[in-house]
Each structure stands twice: as structure tokens, then as C-alpha cells.
């Protein structure tokens, strides 16, 4: 799945964008949704440790002086 349209739209609205993509398929060989959730939960602490500082000081939206989007 491409995130390009979302990044373009955010930029058009004047928002700063940091994109982090993560693909983890460690639960692919398991048979139940609960197993997938357990595999994801196993990564939670590591992801919070790495991503937390990056996300703590993120502004809550586009700048007040942002021009309107250039496309509908």
C-alpha cells in the first residue's frame, strides 16, 4: 500500500510529515488471529522505545498559515 497520496495531501495542507513504514510478518505461519495479536504485542515495547521520542514533540496539525490544498 502506498502512502504517497497521504504525504502529498499533508504537505499541501502545510503539515510536516515523517513517514515510518514497518512490515512484520513473523506471525505468518500461525493459524489464529490471537497469534497475530500476540506476535504484534511482542514488538510493542521495542517500538515504543524507538518511536516514542520521535512522536512526543510532533505538532498536532498543519501550520495555521498553511495555504489551501492545490488539488481537490
Secondary structure as UniProt FT lines:
FT   HELIX           4..12
FT   TURN            13..14
FT   TURN            26..29
FT   HELIX           33..42
FT   HELIX           44..56
FT   TURN            64..65
//
